[in-house]
Amino acid sequence: MNSPLIELKGISKTFGKTTILNEVDLTIYEGEALVIIGPSGTGKSTILRIIAGLLAPDRGKIYIRGEERKGLIEEHKDAMNISMVFQQSALFDSLTVDENVGFSLYQRSRISRDKIRKLVEENLEKVGLPGTADLSPAQLSGGMKKRVSFARAIMSDPDDPSSCPAAILYDEPTAGLDPIASTVIEDLVRQLQDSSNTGCGTYIMVSHQDSTIRRTADRVIFLYGGKVQWEGKVDEIDLTDHPMVRQFFSASVEGPIRVIGS
């Protein structure tokens, strides 16, 4: 096993009177493909936002490459860059694909616009969308929007190695897509992990979709009741007799997972 990249220790989060995460411990290792699964509303996306530094836990500690991180992302500079791909792609409708993908560099770097445009086109090529830089999000299909958000996530300044994301967080990247479009996205996730020129060898994903879980995960954790209930390698999903895992993958209403509204 590689060295720990991200560590969550005793992480708790409550919204109102509802406890979403209850002293969760989680370690993500260098080069790992981790998928977090479980019923809706169990805190999976909350974990991603806490890792990204977009949401602060109520209790617990977060370590990035062994260094404790305190506060939100705008309050400090992490020992590494973490990118996030949101469930609904989160593209700016008023901007072109070029402006969306290159947004951070256009806003914050001293790189010339011509060079940024070239980097944008290179990243669009990596995600299978050459020639789309001047389109608007309204001209894209759902699957194309997802890929544009991937291109944005891997965008970095070639003169600043620290800007290259060491980890990508994917929140339901295949939600709402048809099976073929989902396969394209699943393949792309793996390609970006394997590509030596993206620097994104580690990712953490939240997914409900069976094919996505099985095709993109090395390790799986099952979250329910605010705690990690089960974890194992992806090929152990069909071998475990854990009742929650069995109920989840059989889509049964009978079992220890409480069915909302029943």
Steps between C-alpha positions, in 0.01 A plus 500: 500500500624849412533775760189683628401801293193613695394393849173573679503429873184514711315722251150599611247731333150595608241705312235625739402202713613245242840336541637431151849377590582346837873468579596373156856377445619470141840473333557556128831379360717628217387357166175359638156494335255514790122498451264592784159337481185481710138618501409860420540750781768310689776761471696381196508840329560663838824302532611622156433861593690464826797346317486782242505762775160637399335394826644489851431203728354560844756267657799298387822561313605497135855424391639572154823307442542478876444871566190603690270734310288748691226722363359525148684501171510880468668529840818313417708335233502122515808286451330390178232607257164319508249537215129424514255399228149587614193287431336757271831598334469857641597675177451876464218536246612847395854386413627295209653157542843662467423750777357228725794262463764770531313700764753472783795585276321787326409645841814439705806424289737718303500263204411661168148443370640327192691249712198437723287441192755244379489323839119500488503341156749236618278410795188489284687258276577281802129472584396436141357843419731657239364804321246591769680792668277769348171328574273602788379253765150524351635337182630195686333173596503383862792267435697774324446735795639233732810468284548878492491497880767227493718716274462786747592274793833399347592853389829621644784745445787308333748737664361429847509127585304562823197607295465152350227314692630205698145379561163544330168474681210379285145552628268264308677550163258270311176618662229566243696350209387217275700171517717582199585851622570353842748254349680788325532686832611187690771434241609863516536491878741208470685654205563820693629299795733298278622793292848606609452857378200589718653432840164381630585151616261503796126549506209472740157452350143491625268284291173306517535345155595132499707506179686814609587349838626178347695659213666789683571376854804328643364528854143560614367634829135475601366794700179484700379644827788746505763228513703278269314168521712295259807535283672271257641457153256535215511128420393426858159659445353170378683294761403680819199393703471843663123559511514868403718436198279212391185710538651796315612304195184291482285816526288325762264688730552228760807524720682718755498812279192701588292588194400867515124539507432137588 
